[in-house]
Amino acid sequence: MKKKIIIVLSLLILFNLVLIYAANMAIESNAKNKTFTKSNQIKKNKVGLVLGTSKFLTNGELNLYFKYRIDATVDLFKNGKIDFVLISGDNGNKNYNEPTDFKESLIQRGIPENKIILDYAGFRTLDSVVRAKHIFGQTELTIISQQFHNERAIYLANKNGMNAIGFNAKDVSTRYGLKVQLREYLARTKVFLDILFGVQPKFLGEKIIIS
């Protein structure tokens, strides 16, 4: 009996490892030649979709993922590669507001307020991407985040009938972002489950025209 349990557990572990590997490879392969690190290499799209993150870490320090996404967005806008910035993030309660934090920082860096649109219901990457299409009417857009995040978002966009490319914000050191990078493997696996079961955003709502 004990031997059978060990065999079953071993098979479950192996299955999960294969699934994680397959999901990672599929998402990386799909994003090949669709992400860019220099603004002069990327085509222009009307809208840049910035994927939100917290501005500060739990220790009070500035979150480098946030900082580098701001830098990347400013780079694209000032080089004429996007006309509007759609910021999609979590605003789960009055004390936590990713889109507004991004907006304030972008305005400080010279991006006009009337060129910034906020999506307060981007609770997950899936929500951000699908809402960009169904709420904000975008079928072609540039996604702005770190490369690993862009790859997953592009996969979701493609599976939802969108033509997306990614502009890679500067990544952080392995030590700094180890937890995030490990979590990404699980997030990529969950993408396949979400697609399989037809998971939709937590909220949709009325359409908002970007013009």
Biotite code that builds the C-alpha atoms (Angstrom):
import biotite.structure as struc

atoms = struc.array([
    struc.Atom([0.000, 0.000, 0.000], chain_id="A", res_id=1, res_name="MET", atom_name="CA", element="C"),
    struc.Atom([2.773, 2.376, 0.959], chain_id="A", res_id=2, res_name="LYS", atom_name="CA", element="C"),
    struc.Atom([4.574, 1.615, -2.303], chain_id="A", res_id=3, res_name="LYS", atom_name="CA", element="C"),
    struc.Atom([1.432, 2.417, -4.331], chain_id="A", res_id=4, res_name="LYS", atom_name="CA", element="C"),
    struc.Atom([1.041, 5.750, -2.566], chain_id="A", res_id=5, res_name="ILE", atom_name="CA", element="C"),
    struc.Atom([4.635, 6.648, -3.331], chain_id="A", res_id=6, res_name="ILE", atom_name="CA", element="C"),
    struc.Atom([4.128, 5.717, -7.003], chain_id="A", res_id=7, res_name="ILE", atom_name="CA", element="C"),
    struc.Atom([0.936, 7.776, -7.274], chain_id="A", res_id=8, res_name="VAL", atom_name="CA", element="C"),
    struc.Atom([2.539, 10.794, -5.613], chain_id="A", res_id=9, res_name="LEU", atom_name="CA", element="C"),
    struc.Atom([5.589, 10.478, -7.853], chain_id="A", res_id=10, res_name="SER", atom_name="CA", element="C"),
    struc.Atom([3.375, 10.385, -10.958], chain_id="A", res_id=11, res_name="LEU", atom_name="CA", element="C"),
    struc.Atom([1.441, 13.438, -9.772], chain_id="A", res_id=12, res_name="LEU", atom_name="CA", element="C"),
    struc.Atom([4.654, 15.357, -9.185], chain_id="A", res_id=13, res_name="ILE", atom_name="CA", element="C"),
    struc.Atom([5.966, 14.325, -12.602], chain_id="A", res_id=14, res_name="LEU", atom_name="CA", element="C"),
    struc.Atom([2.714, 15.330, -14.295], chain_id="A", res_id=15, res_name="PHE", atom_name="CA", element="C"),
    struc.Atom([2.798, 18.759, -12.675], chain_id="A", res_id=16, res_name="ASN", atom_name="CA", element="C"),
    struc.Atom([6.418, 19.298, -13.647], chain_id="A", res_id=17, res_name="LEU", atom_name="CA", element="C"),
    struc.Atom([5.687, 18.335, -17.254], chain_id="A", res_id=18, res_name="VAL", atom_name="CA", element="C"),
    struc.Atom([2.663, 20.657, -17.290], chain_id="A", res_id=19, res_name="LEU", atom_name="CA", element="C"),
    struc.Atom([4.701, 23.573, -15.922], chain_id="A", res_id=20, res_name="ILE", atom_name="CA", element="C"),
    struc.Atom([7.452, 22.933, -18.464], chain_id="A", res_id=21, res_name="TYR", atom_name="CA", element="C"),
    struc.Atom([5.005, 22.631, -21.373], chain_id="A", res_id=22, res_name="ALA", atom_name="CA", element="C"),
    struc.Atom([3.164, 25.820, -20.387], chain_id="A", res_id=23, res_name="ALA", atom_name="CA", element="C"),
    struc.Atom([6.413, 27.751, -20.080], chain_id="A", res_id=24, res_name="ASN", atom_name="CA", element="C"),
    struc.Atom([7.710, 26.569, -23.449], chain_id="A", res_id=25, res_name="MET", atom_name="CA", element="C"),
    struc.Atom([4.405, 27.261, -25.232], chain_id="A", res_id=26, res_name="ALA", atom_name="CA", element="C"),
    struc.Atom([4.221, 30.819, -23.898], chain_id="A", res_id=27, res_name="ILE", atom_name="CA", element="C"),
    struc.Atom([7.865, 31.563, -24.711], chain_id="A", res_id=28, res_name="GLU", atom_name="CA", element="C"),
    struc.Atom([7.499, 30.118, -28.206], chain_id="A", res_id=29, res_name="SER", atom_name="CA", element="C"),
    struc.Atom([4.340, 32.120, -28.886], chain_id="A", res_id=30, res_name="ASN", atom_name="CA", element="C"),
    struc.Atom([6.071, 35.364, -27.883], chain_id="A", res_id=31, res_name="ALA", atom_name="CA", element="C"),
    struc.Atom([9.079, 34.847, -30.130], chain_id="A", res_id=32, res_name="LYS", atom_name="CA", element="C"),
    struc.Atom([9.796, 38.020, -32.129], chain_id="A", res_id=33, res_name="ASN", atom_name="CA", element="C"),
    struc.Atom([6.894, 39.786, -30.394], chain_id="A", res_id=34, res_name="LYS", atom_name="CA", element="C"),
    struc.Atom([8.779, 41.507, -27.569], chain_id="A", res_id=35, res_name="THR", atom_name="CA", element="C"),
    struc.Atom([11.215, 44.396, -27.886], chain_id="A", res_id=36, res_name="PHE", atom_name="CA", element="C"),
    struc.Atom([13.691, 46.176, -25.637], chain_id="A", res_id=37, res_name="THR", atom_name="CA", element="C"),
    struc.Atom([14.383, 49.318, -27.687], chain_id="A", res_id=38, res_name="LYS", atom_name="CA", element="C"),
    struc.Atom([11.745, 51.810, -28.740], chain_id="A", res_id=39, res_name="SER", atom_name="CA", element="C"),
    struc.Atom([13.318, 52.328, -32.164], chain_id="A", res_id=40, res_name="ASN", atom_name="CA", element="C"),
    struc.Atom([12.767, 48.641, -32.942], chain_id="A", res_id=41, res_name="GLN", atom_name="CA", element="C"),
    struc.Atom([9.047, 48.499, -32.191], chain_id="A", res_id=42, res_name="ILE", atom_name="CA", element="C"),
    struc.Atom([6.144, 49.503, -34.412], chain_id="A", res_id=43, res_name="LYS", atom_name="CA", element="C"),
    struc.Atom([3.677, 52.156, -33.340], chain_id="A", res_id=44, res_name="LYS", atom_name="CA", element="C"),
    struc.Atom([0.341, 51.213, -31.776], chain_id="A", res_id=45, res_name="ASN", atom_name="CA", element="C"),
    struc.Atom([-2.358, 53.616, -30.698], chain_id="A", res_id=46, res_name="LYS", atom_name="CA", element="C"),
    struc.Atom([-2.474, 52.267, -27.137], chain_id="A", res_id=47, res_name="VAL", atom_name="CA", element="C"),
    struc.Atom([0.125, 51.014, -24.712], chain_id="A", res_id=48, res_name="GLY", atom_name="CA", element="C"),
    struc.Atom([-1.280, 48.740, -22.004], chain_id="A", res_id=49, res_name="LEU", atom_name="CA", element="C"),
    struc.Atom([0.712, 49.072, -18.783], chain_id="A", res_id=50, res_name="VAL", atom_name="CA", element="C"),
    struc.Atom([0.272, 46.097, -16.453], chain_id="A", res_id=51, res_name="LEU", atom_name="CA", element="C"),
    struc.Atom([0.026, 47.322, -12.888], chain_id="A", res_id=52, res_name="GLY", atom_name="CA", element="C"),
    struc.Atom([2.035, 46.462, -9.827], chain_id="A", res_id=53, res_name="THR", atom_name="CA", element="C"),
    struc.Atom([2.421, 47.990, -6.388], chain_id="A", res_id=54, res_name="SER", atom_name="CA", element="C"),
    struc.Atom([4.473, 51.164, -6.120], chain_id="A", res_id=55, res_name="LYS", atom_name="CA", element="C"),
    struc.Atom([6.130, 50.183, -2.851], chain_id="A", res_id=56, res_name="PHE", atom_name="CA", element="C"),
    struc.Atom([7.399, 46.961, -1.330], chain_id="A", res_id=57, res_name="LEU", atom_name="CA", element="C"),
    struc.Atom([6.244, 45.791, 2.092], chain_id="A", res_id=58, res_name="THR", atom_name="CA", element="C"),
    struc.Atom([9.406, 47.305, 3.580], chain_id="A", res_id=59, res_name="ASN", atom_name="CA", element="C"),
    struc.Atom([8.465, 50.736, 2.201], chain_id="A", res_id=60, res_name="GLY", atom_name="CA", element="C"),
    struc.Atom([11.070, 50.825, -0.563], chain_id="A", res_id=61, res_name="GLU", atom_name="CA", element="C"),
    struc.Atom([10.160, 51.739, -4.137], chain_id="A", res_id=62, res_name="LEU", atom_name="CA", element="C"),
    struc.Atom([9.242, 48.665, -6.175], chain_id="A", res_id=63, res_name="ASN", atom_name="CA", element="C"),
    struc.Atom([11.717, 48.398, -9.061], chain_id="A", res_id=64, res_name="LEU", atom_name="CA", element="C"),
    struc.Atom([9.151, 46.618, -11.218], chain_id="A", res_id=65, res_name="TYR", atom_name="CA", element="C"),
    struc.Atom([7.006, 49.746, -10.896], chain_id="A", res_id=66, res_name="PHE", atom_name="CA", element="C"),
    struc.Atom([9.900, 52.134, -11.567], chain_id="A", res_id=67, res_name="LYS", atom_name="CA", element="C"),
    struc.Atom([11.080, 50.319, -14.673], chain_id="A", res_id=68, res_name="TYR", atom_name="CA", element="C"),
    struc.Atom([7.560, 50.079, -16.134], chain_id="A", res_id=69, res_name="ARG", atom_name="CA", element="C"),
    struc.Atom([7.244, 53.839, -15.714], chain_id="A", res_id=70, res_name="ILE", atom_name="CA", element="C"),
    struc.Atom([10.571, 54.321, -17.498], chain_id="A", res_id=71, res_name="ASP", atom_name="CA", element="C"),
    struc.Atom([9.506, 52.044, -20.366], chain_id="A", res_id=72, res_name="ALA", atom_name="CA", element="C"),
    struc.Atom([6.148, 53.784, -20.788], chain_id="A", res_id=73, res_name="THR", atom_name="CA", element="C"),
    struc.Atom([7.766, 57.228, -20.912], chain_id="A", res_id=74, res_name="VAL", atom_name="CA", element="C"),
    struc.Atom([10.284, 55.946, -23.459], chain_id="A", res_id=75, res_name="ASP", atom_name="CA", element="C"),
    struc.Atom([7.547, 54.680, -25.780], chain_id="A", res_id=76, res_name="LEU", atom_name="CA", element="C"),
    struc.Atom([5.353, 57.763, -25.454], chain_id="A", res_id=77, res_name="PHE", atom_name="CA", element="C"),
    struc.Atom([8.100, 60.330, -25.933], chain_id="A", res_id=78, res_name="LYS", atom_name="CA", element="C"),
    struc.Atom([9.393, 58.467, -28.989], chain_id="A", res_id=79, res_name="ASN", atom_name="CA", element="C"),
    struc.Atom([5.948, 58.484, -30.580], chain_id="A", res_id=80, res_name="GLY", atom_name="CA", element="C"),
    struc.Atom([5.369, 54.738, -30.371], chain_id="A", res_id=81, res_name="LYS", atom_name="CA", element="C"),
    struc.Atom([2.054, 55.052, -28.518], chain_id="A", res_id=82, res_name="ILE", atom_name="CA", element="C"),
    struc.Atom([-0.559, 57.815, -28.408], chain_id="A", res_id=83, res_name="ASP", atom_name="CA", element="C"),
    struc.Atom([-2.410, 56.729, -25.264], chain_id="A", res_id=84, res_name="PHE", atom_name="CA", element="C"),
    struc.Atom([-1.479, 54.909, -22.075], chain_id="A", res_id=85, res_name="VAL", atom_name="CA", element="C"),
    struc.Atom([-4.010, 52.452, -20.659], chain_id="A", res_id=86, res_name="LEU", atom_name="CA", element="C"),
    struc.Atom([-3.040, 51.606, -17.082], chain_id="A", res_id=87, res_name="ILE", atom_name="CA", element="C"),
    struc.Atom([-4.654, 48.440, -15.792], chain_id="A", res_id=88, res_name="SER", atom_name="CA", element="C"),
    struc.Atom([-4.212, 47.416, -12.189], chain_id="A", res_id=89, res_name="GLY", atom_name="CA", element="C"),
    struc.Atom([-5.723, 46.492, -8.880], chain_id="A", res_id=90, res_name="ASP", atom_name="CA", element="C"),
    struc.Atom([-7.843, 48.945, -6.945], chain_id="A", res_id=91, res_name="ASN", atom_name="CA", element="C"),
    struc.Atom([-9.298, 46.404, -4.541], chain_id="A", res_id=92, res_name="GLY", atom_name="CA", element="C"),
    struc.Atom([-9.782, 48.917, -1.742], chain_id="A", res_id=93, res_name="ASN", atom_name="CA", element="C"),
    struc.Atom([-9.464, 52.647, -1.091], chain_id="A", res_id=94, res_name="LYS", atom_name="CA", element="C"),
    struc.Atom([-5.968, 52.244, 0.347], chain_id="A", res_id=95, res_name="ASN", atom_name="CA", element="C"),
    struc.Atom([-4.551, 50.329, -2.616], chain_id="A", res_id=96, res_name="TYR", atom_name="CA", element="C"),
    struc.Atom([-4.701, 51.921, -6.051], chain_id="A", res_id=97, res_name="ASN", atom_name="CA", element="C"),
    struc.Atom([-2.187, 50.776, -8.638], chain_id="A", res_id=98, res_name="GLU", atom_name="CA", element="C"),
    struc.Atom([-3.614, 52.718, -11.636], chain_id="A", res_id=99, res_name="PRO", atom_name="CA", element="C"),
    struc.Atom([-3.605, 56.065, -9.814], chain_id="A", res_id=100, res_name="THR", atom_name="CA", element="C"),
    struc.Atom([-0.036, 55.538, -8.582], chain_id="A", res_id=101, res_name="ASP", atom_name="CA", element="C"),
    struc.Atom([1.073, 54.934, -12.158], chain_id="A", res_id=102, res_name="PHE", atom_name="CA", element="C"),
    struc.Atom([-0.892, 57.903, -13.443], chain_id="A", res_id=103, res_name="LYS", atom_name="CA", element="C"),
    struc.Atom([0.630, 60.323, -10.942], chain_id="A", res_id=104, res_name="GLU", atom_name="CA", element="C"),
    struc.Atom([4.159, 59.122, -11.717], chain_id="A", res_id=105, res_name="SER", atom_name="CA", element="C"),
    struc.Atom([3.604, 59.351, -15.478], chain_id="A", res_id=106, res_name="LEU", atom_name="CA", element="C"),
    struc.Atom([2.230, 62.890, -15.219], chain_id="A", res_id=107, res_name="ILE", atom_name="CA", element="C"),
    struc.Atom([5.313, 63.848, -13.202], chain_id="A", res_id=108, res_name="GLN", atom_name="CA", element="C"),
    struc.Atom([7.412, 62.485, -16.065], chain_id="A", res_id=109, res_name="ARG", atom_name="CA", element="C"),
    struc.Atom([5.636, 64.654, -18.641], chain_id="A", res_id=110, res_name="GLY", atom_name="CA", element="C"),
    struc.Atom([2.863, 62.497, -20.070], chain_id="A", res_id=111, res_name="ILE", atom_name="CA", element="C"),
    struc.Atom([-0.334, 64.599, -20.441], chain_id="A", res_id=112, res_name="PRO", atom_name="CA", element="C"),
    struc.Atom([-3.207, 63.567, -18.215], chain_id="A", res_id=113, res_name="GLU", atom_name="CA", element="C"),
    struc.Atom([-5.619, 63.478, -21.163], chain_id="A", res_id=114, res_name="ASN", atom_name="CA", element="C"),
    struc.Atom([-3.481, 60.752, -22.743], chain_id="A", res_id=115, res_name="LYS", atom_name="CA", element="C"),
    struc.Atom([-3.837, 58.446, -19.744], chain_id="A", res_id=116, res_name="ILE", atom_name="CA", element="C"),
    struc.Atom([-6.776, 56.071, -19.251], chain_id="A", res_id=117, res_name="ILE", atom_name="CA", element="C"),
    struc.Atom([-7.259, 54.086, -16.055], chain_id="A", res_id=118, res_name="LEU", atom_name="CA", element="C"),
    struc.Atom([-8.663, 50.588, -15.685], chain_id="A", res_id=119, res_name="ASP", atom_name="CA", element="C"),
    struc.Atom([-9.289, 49.953, -12.007], chain_id="A", res_id=120, res_name="TYR", atom_name="CA", element="C"),
    struc.Atom([-10.434, 46.340, -12.528], chain_id="A", res_id=121, res_name="ALA", atom_name="CA", element="C"),
    struc.Atom([-7.172, 44.806, -13.725], chain_id="A", res_id=122, res_name="GLY", atom_name="CA", element="C"),
    struc.Atom([-7.037, 42.366, -10.841], chain_id="A", res_id=123, res_name="PHE", atom_name="CA", element="C"),
    struc.Atom([-5.153, 39.787, -12.897], chain_id="A", res_id=124, res_name="ARG", atom_name="CA", element="C"),
    struc.Atom([-3.264, 39.827, -16.179], chain_id="A", res_id=125, res_name="THR", atom_name="CA", element="C"),
    struc.Atom([-6.188, 38.002, -17.785], chain_id="A", res_id=126, res_name="LEU", atom_name="CA", element="C"),
    struc.Atom([-8.564, 40.754, -16.633], chain_id="A", res_id=127, res_name="ASP", atom_name="CA", element="C"),
    struc.Atom([-6.261, 43.486, -17.923], chain_id="A", res_id=128, res_name="SER", atom_name="CA", element="C"),
    struc.Atom([-5.862, 41.922, -21.359], chain_id="A", res_id=129, res_name="VAL", atom_name="CA", element="C"),
    struc.Atom([-9.472, 40.874, -21.961], chain_id="A", res_id=130, res_name="VAL", atom_name="CA", element="C"),
    struc.Atom([-10.844, 44.184, -20.675], chain_id="A", res_id=131, res_name="ARG", atom_name="CA", element="C"),
    struc.Atom([-8.493, 46.052, -23.019], chain_id="A", res_id=132, res_name="ALA", atom_name="CA", element="C"),
    struc.Atom([-10.433, 44.429, -25.857], chain_id="A", res_id=133, res_name="LYS", atom_name="CA", element="C"),
    struc.Atom([-13.994, 44.219, -24.589], chain_id="A", res_id=134, res_name="HIS", atom_name="CA", element="C"),
    struc.Atom([-14.156, 47.446, -22.558], chain_id="A", res_id=135, res_name="ILE", atom_name="CA", element="C"),
    struc.Atom([-11.609, 49.693, -24.258], chain_id="A", res_id=136, res_name="PHE", atom_name="CA", element="C"),
    struc.Atom([-12.031, 48.375, -27.805], chain_id="A", res_id=137, res_name="GLY", atom_name="CA", element="C"),
    struc.Atom([-8.409, 47.496, -28.537], chain_id="A", res_id=138, res_name="GLN", atom_name="CA", element="C"),
    struc.Atom([-7.521, 44.562, -30.776], chain_id="A", res_id=139, res_name="THR", atom_name="CA", element="C"),
    struc.Atom([-3.960, 45.759, -31.457], chain_id="A", res_id=140, res_name="GLU", atom_name="CA", element="C"),
    struc.Atom([-1.830, 47.111, -28.657], chain_id="A", res_id=141, res_name="LEU", atom_name="CA", element="C"),
    struc.Atom([1.588, 47.274, -27.058], chain_id="A", res_id=142, res_name="THR", atom_name="CA", element="C"),
    struc.Atom([1.859, 45.639, -23.650], chain_id="A", res_id=143, res_name="ILE", atom_name="CA", element="C"),
    struc.Atom([4.333, 47.199, -21.230], chain_id="A", res_id=144, res_name="ILE", atom_name="CA", element="C"),
    struc.Atom([5.885, 45.155, -18.430], chain_id="A", res_id=145, res_name="SER", atom_name="CA", element="C"),
    struc.Atom([8.927, 42.989, -17.804], chain_id="A", res_id=146, res_name="GLN", atom_name="CA", element="C"),
    struc.Atom([9.634, 40.392, -20.503], chain_id="A", res_id=147, res_name="GLN", atom_name="CA", element="C"),
    struc.Atom([8.402, 37.361, -18.546], chain_id="A", res_id=148, res_name="PHE", atom_name="CA", element="C"),
    struc.Atom([5.116, 39.151, -17.870], chain_id="A", res_id=149, res_name="HIS", atom_name="CA", element="C"),
    struc.Atom([4.786, 40.414, -21.440], chain_id="A", res_id=150, res_name="ASN", atom_name="CA", element="C"),
    struc.Atom([5.175, 36.903, -22.803], chain_id="A", res_id=151, res_name="GLU", atom_name="CA", element="C"),
    struc.Atom([2.273, 35.618, -20.718], chain_id="A", res_id=152, res_name="ARG", atom_name="CA", element="C"),
    struc.Atom([0.099, 38.632, -21.527], chain_id="A", res_id=153, res_name="ALA", atom_name="CA", element="C"),
    struc.Atom([0.770, 38.279, -25.257], chain_id="A", res_id=154, res_name="ILE", atom_name="CA", element="C"),
    struc.Atom([-0.278, 34.633, -25.102], chain_id="A", res_id=155, res_name="TYR", atom_name="CA", element="C"),
    struc.Atom([-3.535, 35.602, -23.418], chain_id="A", res_id=156, res_name="LEU", atom_name="CA", element="C"),
    struc.Atom([-4.078, 38.376, -25.945], chain_id="A", res_id=157, res_name="ALA", atom_name="CA", element="C"),
    struc.Atom([-3.545, 36.052, -28.899], chain_id="A", res_id=158, res_name="ASN", atom_name="CA", element="C"),
    struc.Atom([-5.929, 33.469, -27.467], chain_id="A", res_id=159, res_name="LYS", atom_name="CA", element="C"),
    struc.Atom([-8.540, 36.220, -27.168], chain_id="A", res_id=160, res_name="ASN", atom_name="CA", element="C"),
    struc.Atom([-8.257, 37.346, -30.766], chain_id="A", res_id=161, res_name="GLY", atom_name="CA", element="C"),
    struc.Atom([-5.889, 40.257, -30.230], chain_id="A", res_id=162, res_name="MET", atom_name="CA", element="C"),
    struc.Atom([-2.695, 41.218, -32.018], chain_id="A", res_id=163, res_name="ASN", atom_name="CA", element="C"),
    struc.Atom([-0.291, 42.237, -29.253], chain_id="A", res_id=164, res_name="ALA", atom_name="CA", element="C"),
    struc.Atom([3.383, 43.004, -28.975], chain_id="A", res_id=165, res_name="ILE", atom_name="CA", element="C"),
    struc.Atom([5.391, 43.694, -25.842], chain_id="A", res_id=166, res_name="GLY", atom_name="CA", element="C"),
    struc.Atom([7.831, 46.404, -24.837], chain_id="A", res_id=167, res_name="PHE", atom_name="CA", element="C"),
    struc.Atom([10.104, 45.006, -22.175], chain_id="A", res_id=168, res_name="ASN", atom_name="CA", element="C"),
    struc.Atom([10.752, 47.173, -19.155], chain_id="A", res_id=169, res_name="ALA", atom_name="CA", element="C"),
    struc.Atom([14.122, 46.656, -17.527], chain_id="A", res_id=170, res_name="LYS", atom_name="CA", element="C"),
    struc.Atom([14.150, 43.495, -15.450], chain_id="A", res_id=171, res_name="ASP", atom_name="CA", element="C"),
    struc.Atom([15.354, 43.248, -11.875], chain_id="A", res_id=172, res_name="VAL", atom_name="CA", element="C"),
    struc.Atom([18.142, 41.097, -10.496], chain_id="A", res_id=173, res_name="SER", atom_name="CA", element="C"),
    struc.Atom([17.425, 37.406, -9.909], chain_id="A", res_id=174, res_name="THR", atom_name="CA", element="C"),
    struc.Atom([17.901, 37.850, -6.188], chain_id="A", res_id=175, res_name="ARG", atom_name="CA", element="C"),
    struc.Atom([15.546, 40.832, -6.038], chain_id="A", res_id=176, res_name="TYR", atom_name="CA", element="C"),
    struc.Atom([12.800, 39.199, -8.062], chain_id="A", res_id=177, res_name="GLY", atom_name="CA", element="C"),
    struc.Atom([13.270, 35.497, -7.266], chain_id="A", res_id=178, res_name="LEU", atom_name="CA", element="C"),
    struc.Atom([9.856, 35.076, -5.636], chain_id="A", res_id=179, res_name="LYS", atom_name="CA", element="C"),
    struc.Atom([8.122, 36.798, -8.557], chain_id="A", res_id=180, res_name="VAL", atom_name="CA", element="C"),
    struc.Atom([9.967, 34.674, -11.103], chain_id="A", res_id=181, res_name="GLN", atom_name="CA", element="C"),
    struc.Atom([9.118, 31.427, -9.324], chain_id="A", res_id=182, res_name="LEU", atom_name="CA", element="C"),
    struc.Atom([5.479, 32.489, -9.082], chain_id="A", res_id=183, res_name="ARG", atom_name="CA", element="C"),
    struc.Atom([5.514, 33.176, -12.827], chain_id="A", res_id=184, res_name="GLU", atom_name="CA", element="C"),
    struc.Atom([5.908, 29.467, -13.595], chain_id="A", res_id=185, res_name="TYR", atom_name="CA", element="C"),
    struc.Atom([2.695, 28.733, -11.721], chain_id="A", res_id=186, res_name="LEU", atom_name="CA", element="C"),
    struc.Atom([0.958, 31.709, -13.339], chain_id="A", res_id=187, res_name="ALA", atom_name="CA", element="C"),
    struc.Atom([1.852, 30.391, -16.783], chain_id="A", res_id=188, res_name="ARG", atom_name="CA", element="C"),
    struc.Atom([0.385, 27.018, -15.919], chain_id="A", res_id=189, res_name="THR", atom_name="CA", element="C"),
    struc.Atom([-2.800, 28.686, -14.711], chain_id="A", res_id=190, res_name="LYS", atom_name="CA", element="C"),
    struc.Atom([-3.130, 30.447, -18.071], chain_id="A", res_id=191, res_name="VAL", atom_name="CA", element="C"),
    struc.Atom([-3.850, 27.088, -19.677], chain_id="A", res_id=192, res_name="PHE", atom_name="CA", element="C"),
    struc.Atom([-6.467, 26.227, -17.081], chain_id="A", res_id=193, res_name="LEU", atom_name="CA", element="C"),
    struc.Atom([-8.115, 29.630, -17.501], chain_id="A", res_id=194, res_name="ASP", atom_name="CA", element="C"),
    struc.Atom([-8.299, 29.157, -21.267], chain_id="A", res_id=195, res_name="ILE", atom_name="CA", element="C"),
    struc.Atom([-9.523, 25.565, -20.919], chain_id="A", res_id=196, res_name="LEU", atom_name="CA", element="C"),
    struc.Atom([-12.358, 26.560, -18.602], chain_id="A", res_id=197, res_name="PHE", atom_name="CA", element="C"),
    struc.Atom([-13.149, 29.853, -20.341], chain_id="A", res_id=198, res_name="GLY", atom_name="CA", element="C"),
    struc.Atom([-12.413, 32.034, -17.303], chain_id="A", res_id=199, res_name="VAL", atom_name="CA", element="C"),
    struc.Atom([-13.520, 35.638, -17.786], chain_id="A", res_id=200, res_name="GLN", atom_name="CA", element="C"),
    struc.Atom([-12.572, 38.883, -15.996], chain_id="A", res_id=201, res_name="PRO", atom_name="CA", element="C"),
    struc.Atom([-14.129, 39.510, -12.612], chain_id="A", res_id=202, res_name="LYS", atom_name="CA", element="C"),
    struc.Atom([-15.820, 42.633, -14.005], chain_id="A", res_id=203, res_name="PHE", atom_name="CA", element="C"),
    struc.Atom([-16.672, 43.796, -17.513], chain_id="A", res_id=204, res_name="LEU", atom_name="CA", element="C"),
    struc.Atom([-19.125, 46.691, -17.860], chain_id="A", res_id=205, res_name="GLY", atom_name="CA", element="C"),
    struc.Atom([-19.829, 49.515, -20.295], chain_id="A", res_id=206, res_name="GLU", atom_name="CA", element="C"),
    struc.Atom([-17.470, 50.244, -23.173], chain_id="A", res_id=207, res_name="LYS", atom_name="CA", element="C"),
    struc.Atom([-15.067, 53.170, -22.939], chain_id="A", res_id=208, res_name="ILE", atom_name="CA", element="C"),
    struc.Atom([-13.850, 54.713, -26.174], chain_id="A", res_id=209, res_name="ILE", atom_name="CA", element="C"),
    struc.Atom([-10.190, 55.729, -26.353], chain_id="A", res_id=210, res_name="ILE", atom_name="CA", element="C"),
    struc.Atom([-9.809, 58.736, -28.657], chain_id="A", res_id=211, res_name="SER", atom_name="CA", element="C"),
])
